[in-house]
Amino acid sequence: MANIEDYILWRGDLTVAQAPFNNVDNLILSNLVYLIFKDIVPELANTKPTILNKITGLFKQYNSSENQYITIHDAIADMNIQTEGKHRVRVDKDAEMAVKLANSKRFGNMKLMYYVDKYDEDIETQFAAFTVIMEDNTAYIAFRGTDTSLVGWKEDFNMSFMDKVPAQAEALKYLQTVSSLINIPLRIGGHSKGGNLAVYSALHIDKSVKDRIIKVYNNDGPGFKSSILETAEYKAIQDKIDTIVPQTSIIGMLLEHEEEYIVIKSNETLIMQHDPYSWQVMGPDFIKMEGTTSSSQLIDTTLRQWINDMTIEQREQFIDLIWEVMGATKAKSFPEMAESLFANAVKIGKKINQLDDKSKDILSTALSMLIKSAKNALMEGFK
């Protein structure tokens, strides 16, 4: 079965002006933003609109100054990704895909600009984004999903009890700034947490910018607290949201969604279906399924009930405790933790034993509620 790499080889000889932008193009660009482009793609902080820009709302600096953008081809070449550039990729497949993108007519000449990459342990945030200008005179704003850092994943879990996490605030600020610099139609997207950021920024942006948005892509990203889905801002953008999930989605089922899903086929199982390289492609689109699998629905029901049964305070206490326990390993990322898995497991066990009675009770209560939710979901499945 074909995936996004095969798609690049098949459709790579046609620009988006010749063959319209589609769902697969969206996933490719939302995956590309996982690469680290620091010191390669011009950063947003170094770009300021002129007085004329502010008056007219037009900003064409990316056309008039080559210092304001770099093509995908040149960005990948500057990485020298096949040799010393490996530290810039998330997985080896990213390097292979990047080379194919750079050498394709469809993606190679797309302009990358307005790069932002932030990581802050103190406020528990991990955020990155760039803007792509395409030959059809539209822009795609891509938000990076969660990387392998523990801080990035902690921020994801914070969404279960916070009305707004720092990355969501950064995404809205990014969209506000970029939309003021380029007055062209916009597409916004991301994979995993990046999809959530895309939706969040679109639903909170001014109406004048909302009207310029062609589509918002949430590629297997978590939803929101139900209170957000009931707002007028969300209703105003709902019809423009495409939420794409694999048939056994887990990450994409987290929290609440109001919009309908586009369910697609993956050649992996369970959580590994979150990998965008596993999503199956036929021609210019994904292979669609009628709905999510029973496994996905069971996990969704279990997690949804578990979260809903806990108070906001219980969610916050449980998540903070889990990260406090993992902090005993001193690891900054999951790969770093996995390097000494046994030793880190011992450290985590010792940390749990050292917790006070109240903290142990918080962990025990939350885990008991999870088991209860799983049992209830199983019973519902048998009815």
DALINMO-V900305 format. One record per residue. OMEGA is omega in whole degrees, -180 to 180 (999 if undefined). Layout:
BEGIN
{{OMEGA} {OMEGA}}
END
This chain:
BEGIN
{{-177} {174} {-175} {177} {177} {179} {180} {179} {-177} {-174} {-173} {-178} {-179} {177} {178} {175} {179} {178} {-171} {176} {-177} {-177} {-179} {175} {179} {-179} {-180} {-179} {178} {174} {-179} {-176} {173} {177} {-179} {-175} {-179} {-179} {177} {178} {179} {-175} {-178} {-177} {-178} {-176} {180} {179} {177} {177} {179} {178} {-177} {-179} {-174} {-176} {-180} {178} {-176} {-176} {-180} {177} {-173} {-179} {-177} {177} {-177} {177} {173} {179} {177} {179} {-176} {179} {179} {178} {180} {177} {-171} {-164} {-177} {178} {-175} {-177} {-176} {-180} {-179} {-176} {180} {178} {-178} {-179} {178} {180} {179} {180} {-177} {179} {179} {177} {-177} {-176} {-180} {177} {-176} {-174} {-173} {-177} {175} {-175} {176} {-178} {174} {-179} {175} {179} {-177} {177} {-176} {-179} {-176} {180} {176} {178} {174} {-174} {175} {-180} {167} {179} {179} {175} {-175} {-174} {177} {178} {171} {179} {172} {177} {-176} {175} {-179} {174} {-179} {177} {-177} {-178} {177} {178} {180} {180} {177} {179} {177} {-179} {178} {179} {-177} {180} {180} {177} {-179} {175} {-176} {-179} {178} {176} {178} {-180} {179} {179} {179} {180} {178} {-178} {-177} {-179} {176} {-177} {178} {-176} {180} {178} {-173} {163} {-177} {-178} {177} {178} {180} {-180} {179} {177} {176} {180} {179} {180} {-179} {-178} {-179} {-176} {-180} {-177} {179} {-178} {-179} {177} {176} {-178} {179} {-178} {178} {-175} {174} {-175} {174} {-177} {179} {177} {-180} {179} {-174} {170} {-174} {-179} {179} {-177} {-179} {-176} {178} {180} {179} {-180} {-178} {-176} {-172} {-177} {180} {-176} {170} {176} {-175} {-178} {173} {-170} {174} {-178} {174} {-180} {-177} {179} {-178} {-177} {-170} {173} {175} {-178} {177} {178} {163} {-176} {-176} {-175} {175} {178} {177} {179} {175} {-173} {-180} {176} {177} {180} {-178} {178} {179} {-177} {-171} {-174} {171} {-177} {-177} {-177} {176} {172} {-173} {177} {-179} {-180} {179} {-177} {178} {178} {179} {-179} {178} {179} {179} {-180} {-179} {-177} {-179} {-180} {-180} {-179} {-178} {-180} {179} {173} {177} {-179} {179} {178} {-178} {-179} {-178} {-178} {179} {179} {179} {-179} {175} {179} {179} {179} {179} {-180} {-176} {179} {178} {-177} {178} {175} {178} {178} {-177} {-179} {178} {-171} {-177} {-179} {180} {177} {178} {179} {180} {178} {179} {-180} {179} {179} {-178} {-180} {176} {-175} {-179} {-180} {178} {180} {178} {179} {-178} {-179} {-179} {-180} {177} {178} {178} {179} {178} {179} {179} {178} {-180} {179} {178} {179} {178} {-179} {-179} {-178} {999}}
END
